[in-house]
Amino acid sequence: MAKKGLKQKHIPYRTCVGCREVQPKRSLIRIVRTANGIEIDPTGKKPGRGAYLHDQKSCWEVGLKGNLARALKTEITAEEHERLMEFAKNLPE
């Protein structure tokens, strides 16, 4: 009996908390809530509750107004907010 072909690999999708657009997980940047606070997770493998944002300044600005904190189920401190905004400054419009 012949095989029907290769099985297509599953691609996980996530929603950007800034613009609410659904994209493949690898095209988004993960922000994670850990015991040490909120961190940017470039590998996407750190333990903790995560949320995703596009690599665009506009999504980060909207996300940091409240959607990101709501998705992570925590309060974002002023220091964490400043650190995330500093990262967003280097992103394209």
C-alpha positions as CSV (number, residue, x, y, z in Angstrom):
1,M,0.0,0.0,0.0
2,A,1.3,3.4,-0.9
3,K,1.6,6.2,1.6
4,K,-0.7,9.2,1.1
5,G,2.0,11.8,1.5
6,L,3.7,13.6,4.3
7,K,1.7,14.8,7.2
8,Q,1.8,18.6,7.5
9,K,3.5,19.9,10.6
10,H,1.3,21.6,13.2
11,I,1.9,25.4,13.4
12,P,0.8,27.0,16.7
13,Y,-1.0,30.3,16.4
14,R,-1.2,33.1,19.0
15,T,-3.0,36.4,19.3
16,C,-1.2,39.7,19.5
17,V,-2.5,41.5,22.6
18,G,-1.9,44.9,20.9
19,C,-3.8,44.5,17.6
20,R,-5.7,41.2,18.3
21,E,-4.4,39.7,15.0
22,V,-3.8,36.0,15.0
23,Q,-0.3,35.0,13.6
24,P,2.0,32.0,13.8
25,K,3.7,31.9,17.2
26,R,7.2,32.3,15.8
27,S,6.3,35.6,14.2
28,L,5.4,37.2,17.6
29,I,7.5,38.2,20.6
30,R,6.6,36.5,23.9
31,I,6.4,38.5,27.1
32,V,6.4,36.2,30.2
33,R,5.4,36.7,33.8
34,T,8.0,35.0,36.0
35,A,8.7,35.0,39.8
36,N,11.3,37.7,39.0
37,G,8.7,39.9,37.2
38,I,7.9,40.5,33.6
39,E,10.6,39.6,31.0
40,I,10.9,39.5,27.2
41,D,11.3,35.8,26.2
42,P,13.1,35.6,22.8
43,T,13.2,31.8,22.9
44,G,9.5,31.4,23.8
45,K,10.4,28.6,26.2
46,K,10.7,30.3,29.6
47,P,8.3,29.0,32.2
48,G,5.5,31.3,33.3
49,R,2.3,32.9,31.9
50,G,3.0,34.4,28.5
51,A,1.4,36.9,26.1
52,Y,2.4,37.8,22.6
53,L,3.1,41.1,20.7
54,H,4.1,41.9,17.1
55,D,7.5,43.4,16.5
56,Q,5.9,46.8,15.8
57,K,5.9,49.9,18.0
58,S,2.2,50.4,17.6
59,C,1.3,47.0,19.0
60,W,3.6,47.5,22.0
61,E,2.1,51.0,22.7
62,V,-1.4,49.6,22.7
63,G,-0.4,46.5,24.7
64,L,1.4,48.4,27.4
65,K,-1.8,50.6,28.0
66,G,-3.4,47.7,29.8
67,N,-4.0,44.7,27.5
68,L,-0.6,43.1,28.3
69,A,-1.1,43.4,32.1
70,R,-4.6,41.9,31.7
71,A,-3.3,39.0,29.6
72,L,-0.5,38.3,32.1
73,K,-3.0,38.7,35.0
74,T,-0.6,41.0,36.9
75,E,0.3,44.6,37.4
76,I,3.2,46.0,35.4
77,T,5.5,48.1,37.6
78,A,6.9,51.4,36.5
79,E,10.4,49.8,36.1
80,E,9.1,47.0,34.0
81,H,7.0,49.4,31.9
82,E,10.1,51.5,31.3
83,R,12.2,48.5,30.3
84,L,9.5,47.2,27.9
85,M,9.1,50.7,26.3
86,E,12.9,50.9,25.9
87,F,12.8,47.6,24.0
88,A,9.9,48.9,21.9
89,K,11.8,52.0,20.8
90,N,14.1,49.8,18.7
91,L,11.2,48.3,16.8
92,P,9.9,49.4,13.4
93,E,6.7,51.5,13.1
